[in-house]
Amino acid sequence: MMEVHQFNVKSLEQTCFEVLKDNICPENCIRLWQFAKSWNIPILFQLKYEAFHFICENFEEVSLCEEFLQLAEQELADILGQDDLTVTQEITVYQSVLRWINHMPEERQEAISTLLPKVRLGLMDKSYITDNVLNNDVVKTNPESNLLVSDTLKVMSQPSLLCSESGINNTLFCRRLPNAVLLMFRFYSKIIEAFDYRTNSWITVHTYPSLENPMTHLFFYSTVFLGRCFYIVGGGLRWTNPSNGVWRYNLVTHTWQEMSPMQESRALLSVTELKGYIYAMGGGRENDVISHRTAERYQPNINQWTFIASMNFGRSYASCTTLNNKIYICGGMNNNVLNTAEYYNPDTNQWTLITPMRTHRYKLGVVAYMGHIFAVGGSDGFRDLRSAEAYDPVTNTWYDVPEMVHRHSYFDIAVMNKKIFVVSCRRRNRIVECYDYTTNTWSVVFSGMNHSEYDWVRCCVISGLPNMAEYCSPRKPIIPRTQV
């Protein structure tokens, strides 16, 4: 990487960055982060961000790796202090501190006064703090840490202390930010909402009825998150006339911008992001028999769309995802309901058919999850489906996975927090259910009233924003009832 930068070969420099980024894993992310922040090279700034974001997002796995034990004290403090550190429970953070200290106990035991304040002690069980933190030898022999734990226990017994001028750090009782949030767009209501999976609650983010035409009358568009923006791509105007329009909403500045239009007008299309490019595939009109085979790619830095190779099948109402630097698109409608699936390799500009799905599906949801492609729900042309299946790219075979709890129509799907989330708004009922590979089951995590009779939704997952708190549940200090 350094040699490439020295000779100022920008294209090769970008290739090196992509290779390093694509190969970040729990075993090497700390080393890559330390390497990237030790050099004042622009392209390494992004690598530094990517590696650090990976550390925070995968902290539970990273903290068990050998490289974790080699962190400097301030480096570990910087990681633990992140508001969006992803942990199932705060006990994990505390145990990682002990593991790091016990690796070199004589040199590191004084670091407890720097590291323990980064642990959200107030989110831990009171009995665990009493038995395992207050009585820990490292904590007991450090006056600052001992006082911190004692103060935390006092607040747990007297929650009113948080509202007084006691000097107790309220951050110890604040829920961490989620590393990602599900953003939902409702076609007919013209409302953007965010789903916070940690609280299983919805937050209204933005309404856009005041936007100038034709945006206000768009339906059947697709959405994708890239950079600090989400893009609305294509769609139909007043139920007819597919659009080639593209709009971008900046999630930090809360501003809309119309971007360069696609080469072809598309409604009911499939859209995804791969390596900083946006891909738009297929689509058609609401009542058309024949769907587009064409596909195109958007390059944000020059604001330009260009055609890529056409698919083997025309598809509308299909769904797509990315896996192993390839784009997979499955099912859809083209004169009849399809069970065919194919992938696009951007390196060769070729589409390749894979084994067809077991079930014909359109209006389905497709996501990459745990190294496989999941095709969920949809309709076979006669009824909405609860069934789901998954594709193993190694064996080129599909296999059945458990059915969803509900049948969903006009829904969307995304992967967040290592689970598959399905969202639908039908019959005045909003439902969110998720699939967890560890239990191999679907469960409903949210069910509530929806204001409209039905709404077709589009979702995308957002992360890494400096203002993530705006898209999450309010995070006032909390005292769980079990702790008081």
C-alpha positions in Angstrom: 0.0 0.0 0.0 2.8 2.4 0.9 4.7 1.7 -2.3 1.6 2.2 -4.4 1.0 5.6 -2.7 4.6 6.6 -3.2 4.3 6.1 -7.0 0.9 8.0 -7.0 -1.0 5.2 -8.9 -4.5 6.2 -7.8 -6.4 3.3 -9.4 -4.1 0.8 -7.9 -4.3 2.6 -4.5 -8.1 2.3 -4.7 -7.8 -1.4 -5.5 -5.5 -2.0 -2.5 -8.0 -0.2 -0.3 -10.9 -2.3 -1.6 -9.0 -5.5 -1.0 -8.1 -4.5 2.6 -11.7 -3.3 3.3 -13.2 -6.6 1.9 -10.9 -8.7 4.1 -11.5 -6.9 7.4 -12.2 -9.6 10.0 -12.2 -9.9 13.9 -8.6 -11.2 13.8 -7.1 -8.4 11.8 -9.3 -5.3 12.3 -7.3 -3.9 15.1 -4.0 -4.2 13.2 -5.6 -2.5 10.2 -6.9 0.3 12.3 -3.5 0.9 14.0 -1.8 0.7 10.6 -4.2 3.2 8.9 -4.1 5.8 11.7 -0.3 5.8 11.8 0.0 7.3 8.2 -1.2 10.6 7.0 -2.5 9.3 3.7 -6.0 10.3 2.5 -7.2 6.9 1.3 -6.1 5.4 4.7 -8.5 7.8 6.5 -11.4 5.7 5.0 -9.6 2.5 5.9 -9.2 3.8 9.5 -12.9 4.5 9.6 -13.9 1.1 8.2 -11.7 -0.8 10.5 -12.8 1.1 13.6 -16.4 0.8 12.6 -15.9 -3.0 12.3 -14.3 -3.1 15.7 -17.3 -1.4 17.3 -19.9 -3.3 15.4 -18.3 -6.7 16.1 -16.9 -5.9 19.5 -18.0 -9.2 21.2 -16.0 -11.3 18.7 -13.1 -8.8 18.5 -12.6 -8.7 22.2 -11.9 -12.5 22.2 -9.1 -12.2 19.7 -5.3 -12.1 20.5 -4.9 -8.6 18.9 -7.3 -7.2 21.4 -4.9 -7.9 24.2 -2.2 -5.8 22.5 -4.2 -2.6 22.4 -2.8 0.5 24.2 -4.7 1.8 27.2 -6.0 4.9 25.4 -6.9 2.9 22.3 -9.1 0.6 24.4 -10.6 3.6 26.2 -11.5 5.1 22.8 -13.2 1.9 21.7 -15.2 1.4 25.0 -16.2 5.0 25.0 -18.1 4.8 21.7 -21.8 5.4 22.0 -22.5 2.9 19.3 -20.4 0.0 20.7 -22.4 -3.1 19.8 -22.8 -5.5 22.7 -25.7 -7.7 23.8 -25.1 -6.8 27.4 -22.8 -4.4 29.2 -21.3 -7.2 31.2 -19.4 -8.1 28.1 -17.6 -4.7 28.1 -16.6 -5.1 31.8 -15.3 -8.6 31.2 -13.3 -7.4 28.2 -11.6 -4.9 30.5 -10.6 -7.5 33.0 -9.3 -9.8 30.3 -7.1 -7.0 28.9 -5.8 -6.1 32.4 -5.2 -9.7 33.4 -3.0 -10.2 30.3 -0.4 -8.0 31.9 -1.7 -7.5 35.4 1.3 -5.7 37.0 1.6 -3.1 34.2 -2.1 -2.6 33.6 -4.0 -2.8 36.9 -3.9 1.0 37.3 -5.7 1.4 34.0 -8.9 0.3 35.7 -9.5 4.0 36.7 -9.4 5.0 33.0 -11.4 2.1 31.6 -14.1 1.4 34.2 -15.8 4.8 33.6 -16.3 3.7 30.0 -18.4 0.7 31.1 -22.1 1.6 31.4 -22.3 0.1 34.9 -25.9 1.3 35.4 -27.1 -1.0 32.7 -25.8 -4.1 34.5 -27.7 -6.2 37.0 -27.3 -4.9 40.6 -26.4 -8.3 42.0 -23.7 -8.8 39.4 -22.1 -5.4 40.3 -22.2 -6.3 44.0 -20.8 -9.8 43.6 -18.4 -9.4 40.7 -17.4 -5.8 40.3 -17.3 -4.3 43.8 -15.5 -7.4 45.1 -13.0 -7.6 42.3 -9.4 -7.2 43.6 -8.4 -4.7 40.9 -11.5 -2.6 41.6 -11.2 -2.8 45.4 -7.6 -1.6 45.4 -8.3 1.4 43.2 -10.0 4.2 45.2 -11.5 5.9 42.1 -13.0 2.8 40.7 -14.3 1.7 44.1 -16.1 5.1 44.5 -17.5 4.8 41.0 -19.1 1.4 41.7 -20.4 2.6 45.1 -22.0 5.6 43.5 -23.6 3.4 40.8 -25.1 1.2 43.5 -26.5 4.2 45.4 -28.3 5.4 42.3 -29.8 2.0 41.7 -31.2 2.1 45.3 -32.2 5.8 45.0 -33.0 6.7 41.4 -33.8 10.3 42.4 -30.0 10.9 42.8 -29.7 11.0 39.0 -31.9 14.1 39.0 -29.9 15.8 41.7 -26.6 17.6 41.6 -24.8 14.6 43.0 -22.0 14.7 40.4 -22.8 11.1 39.4 -22.2 10.5 35.7 -25.6 10.0 34.0 -23.8 8.3 31.0 -23.4 5.2 33.1 -27.2 4.7 32.9 -27.7 5.6 29.3 -28.4 3.0 26.7 -25.8 2.8 23.9 -26.8 3.8 20.4 -27.6 1.0 18.1 -25.0 0.5 15.4 -27.7 0.4 12.8 -31.3 1.6 12.3 -33.9 0.4 9.9 -35.4 3.3 7.9 -38.8 2.7 6.4 -40.5 4.7 3.6 -44.3 4.5 3.2 -45.4 5.0 -0.4 -48.9 6.4 0.2 -48.4 8.2 3.6 -45.3 9.9 2.4 -43.6 9.4 5.8 -40.1 8.2 6.7 -39.8 6.4 10.0 -36.9 4.6 11.8 -37.1 1.3 13.7 -34.9 1.1 16.8 -34.4 -2.7 17.3 -33.1 -2.2 20.9 -36.4 -0.7 22.0 -38.6 -2.2 19.3 -40.1 1.2 18.7 -40.7 3.5 15.8 -39.6 7.2 15.4 -41.0 9.5 12.8 -38.0 11.0 11.0 -39.4 13.0 8.1 -42.6 13.7 6.1 -42.3 15.0 2.6 -45.8 16.1 1.3 -44.5 19.5 0.5 -41.9 18.4 -2.0 -42.4 19.6 -5.6 -43.8 17.4 -8.2 -43.2 14.7 -9.4 -41.7 13.5 -6.1 -45.0 13.7 -4.2 -46.8 11.3 -6.6 -44.1 8.6 -6.8 -45.0 5.0 -6.1 -43.3 1.7 -6.7 -39.8 3.2 -6.3 -36.8 1.5 -4.6 -34.5 2.8 -1.9 -30.8 2.3 -1.1 -28.4 3.7 1.5 -25.0 5.0 0.4 -22.6 7.3 2.2 -24.7 9.6 4.4 -27.7 9.6 2.1 -30.5 7.4 1.0 -31.5 7.4 -2.6 -35.1 7.0 -4.0 -34.7 5.4 -7.4 -37.3 5.2 -10.2 -41.0 4.6 -9.5 -44.3 5.4 -11.1 -46.2 8.7 -11.4 -49.8 8.6 -10.3 -49.9 4.8 -10.8 -48.7 5.1 -14.5 -45.8 6.3 -16.5 -42.6 4.8 -15.0 -40.0 7.4 -14.0 -36.3 7.5 -14.5 -35.9 10.1 -11.7 -33.5 9.7 -8.8 -33.6 11.7 -5.5 -31.2 11.8 -2.7 -31.9 12.7 1.0 -29.0 13.7 3.2 -29.6 12.1 6.6 -27.2 14.6 8.3 -28.3 17.9 6.7 -31.9 16.8 6.1 -31.9 18.1 2.6 -33.3 16.7 -0.7 -31.5 16.8 -4.0 -32.5 15.6 -7.5 -29.8 13.6 -9.1 -29.0 12.6 -12.7 -31.8 10.4 -14.1 -31.4 6.8 -15.1 -31.0 5.8 -18.7 -34.3 4.0 -18.7 -37.6 4.7 -16.9 -38.4 2.0 -14.3 -41.1 1.3 -11.8 -41.2 -1.9 -9.6 -37.4 -2.2 -10.1 -34.7 -3.8 -8.0 -31.9 -1.6 -6.5 -28.8 -2.4 -4.5 -25.4 -1.0 -3.7 -22.0 -2.6 -4.3 -18.6 -1.1 -3.8 -19.8 2.5 -3.8 -22.0 2.1 -6.9 -25.8 1.9 -7.1 -27.3 -0.7 -9.4 -30.8 -0.6 -10.9 -32.3 -3.6 -12.6 -35.5 -4.6 -14.4 -38.8 -3.0 -13.6 -41.8 -2.2 -15.8 -45.3 -0.6 -15.6 -47.9 -1.6 -13.0 -50.0 -3.5 -15.6 -47.4 -4.3 -18.2 -47.0 -8.0 -19.2 -43.3 -7.7 -20.3 -40.6 -6.4 -17.9 -37.2 -4.9 -18.6 -34.1 -7.1 -18.8 -31.9 -4.0 -18.8 -29.7 -2.9 -15.9 -27.6 0.1 -15.2 -25.0 1.4 -12.7 -24.8 4.8 -11.0 -21.4 6.4 -10.1 -22.0 9.0 -7.4 -18.8 10.9 -7.8 -19.6 11.9 -11.3 -23.4 11.7 -10.9 -23.9 9.5 -14.0 -25.7 6.3 -14.9 -24.4 3.8 -17.5 -25.9 0.6 -18.8 -24.4 -2.7 -17.8 -25.1 -6.1 -19.3 -28.7 -7.1 -19.5 -30.2 -9.9 -17.3 -31.1 -13.2 -18.7 -34.8 -12.6 -17.7 -36.9 -9.4 -17.6 -38.0 -8.9 -14.0 -40.4 -6.6 -12.2 -41.5 -7.1 -8.6 -38.1 -9.0 -8.1 -35.7 -8.5 -5.2 -31.9 -8.4 -5.1 -29.0 -8.3 -2.7 -25.1 -8.6 -2.7 -22.9 -11.4 -1.6 -19.2 -12.0 -2.2 -18.9 -8.9 -4.5 -21.7 -10.2 -6.7 -25.3 -9.0 -7.2 -28.0 -11.7 -6.8 -31.6 -11.1 -8.2 -34.4 -13.6 -7.7 -37.9 -14.1 -8.8 -40.2 -11.4 -10.0 -42.8 -11.1 -12.8 -42.4 -11.3 -16.6 -45.6 -12.4 -18.2 -45.8 -15.0 -15.4 -44.3 -15.5 -11.9 -40.7 -16.5 -12.0 -38.6 -18.9 -9.9 -35.4 -18.1 -11.8 -32.4 -16.4 -10.1 -29.1 -15.1 -11.4 -26.0 -13.1 -10.3 -24.0 -10.3 -11.8 -20.2 -10.2 -11.6 -19.1 -6.5 -12.1 -15.5 -7.7 -12.9 -16.7 -9.5 -16.0 -19.9 -7.6 -16.7 -21.8 -10.9 -17.0 -25.0 -12.3 -15.6 -25.0 -16.0 -14.7 -28.1 -18.1 -14.0 -28.1 -20.2 -10.9 -30.4 -23.1 -9.8 -34.0 -21.8 -9.8 -35.8 -21.3 -6.5 -38.1 -24.1 -5.3 -41.1 -21.8 -5.3 -42.2 -19.2 -7.9 -42.2 -15.8 -6.2 -42.8 -12.2 -7.0 -43.1 -9.3 -4.5 -40.6 -11.3 -2.5 -37.8 -10.2 -0.2 -34.2 -11.2 -0.9 -31.2 -10.7 1.5 -27.7 -12.0 2.0 -27.4 -13.5 5.4 -24.7 -15.7 7.0 -23.1 -16.3 3.6 -26.3 -17.5 2.0 -29.1 -15.9 -0.1 -32.5 -15.9 1.6 -35.7 -15.5 -0.5 -38.7 -14.8 1.7 -42.4 -14.6 1.2 -44.0 -12.8 -1.7 -46.7 -14.3 -3.8 -46.9 -17.2 -6.2 -49.6 -15.5 -8.3 -52.5 -17.0 -6.3 -51.7 -16.3 -2.6 -49.3 -14.5 -0.4 -46.6 -16.8 1.0 -45.2 -17.5 4.5 -42.5 -19.8 3.1 -38.8 -19.0 2.8 -35.8 -20.7 1.3 -32.1 -20.1 1.1 -29.4 -20.5 -1.5 -25.9 -21.9 -0.8 -23.5 -20.4 -3.4 -20.9 -23.2 -2.8 -23.3 -26.0 -3.7 -25.6 -24.0 -6.0 -28.6 -25.4 -4.2 -31.7 -24.1 -2.5 -33.0 -25.4 0.8 -36.1 -24.7 2.9 -35.9 -22.5 6.0 -38.7 -22.1 8.6 -41.9 -20.2 7.5 -42.6 -16.7 8.7 -45.2 -16.1 11.4 -47.4 -14.1 9.0 -48.0 -13.8 5.3 -46.8 -10.5 4.0 -47.6 -8.5 0.9 -45.9 -5.3 -0.3 -43.3 -5.7 2.5 -39.6 -5.2 2.6 -36.7 -7.0 4.1 -33.2 -6.1 5.5 -30.5 -7.6 7.7 -29.6 -5.8 10.9 -28.0 -6.8 14.2 -27.3 -10.2 12.7 -31.0 -10.9 12.1 -33.3 -10.7 9.1 -36.1 -8.2 9.6 -39.3 -8.2 7.6 -41.6 -5.1 7.8 -45.2 -4.7 6.4 -48.1 -2.3 6.9 -51.3 -4.0 5.9 -54.9 -4.0 7.1 -54.1 -1.2 9.5 -51.6 -3.4 11.3 -47.8 -2.8 11.2 -45.8 -6.0 11.8 -42.1 -6.5 12.2 -40.8 -10.0 12.5 -37.3 -11.3 12.5 -35.3 -14.5 11.8 -32.4 -15.5 14.0 -30.1 -18.2 12.7 -29.0 -19.1 16.2 -32.5 -20.4 17.0 -33.6 -21.0 13.3 -36.9 -19.4 14.1 -39.0 -16.4 13.1 -40.6 -14.2 15.8 -42.8 -11.1 15.8 -40.9 -8.2 17.5 -43.4 -5.5 16.9 -47.1 -5.4 16.1 -49.1 -2.2 16.3 -51.8 -0.1 14.6 -51.1 1.5 11.2 -53.0 4.7 10.4 -53.7 3.8 6.8 -55.5 0.7 5.6 -52.4 -0.5 3.8 -49.1 0.9 2.7 -46.4 -0.5 0.5 -43.1 0.0 2.3 -39.4 0.2 1.3 -36.6 -0.2 3.8 -32.9 0.3 4.1 -30.4 0.0 7.0 -28.5 3.1 7.9 -25.3 3.2 10.1 -22.2 5.3 10.9 -23.9 8.7 10.9 -22.6 11.4 13.2 -26.3 12.1 14.2 -27.5 8.5 14.7 -29.2 9.7 17.9 -31.8 11.5 15.8 -32.9 8.1 14.4 -33.1 6.3 17.7 -35.4 6.2 20.7 -34.7 8.9 23.3 -31.9 7.8 25.6 -32.6 9.4 29.0 -30.9 7.7 31.9 -32.8 4.5 32.8 -33.1 2.5 36.0 -34.4 -1.0 35.1 -37.1 -2.0 37.6 -35.2 -5.2 38.4 -32.3 -3.1 39.7 -34.2 -0.8 42.0 
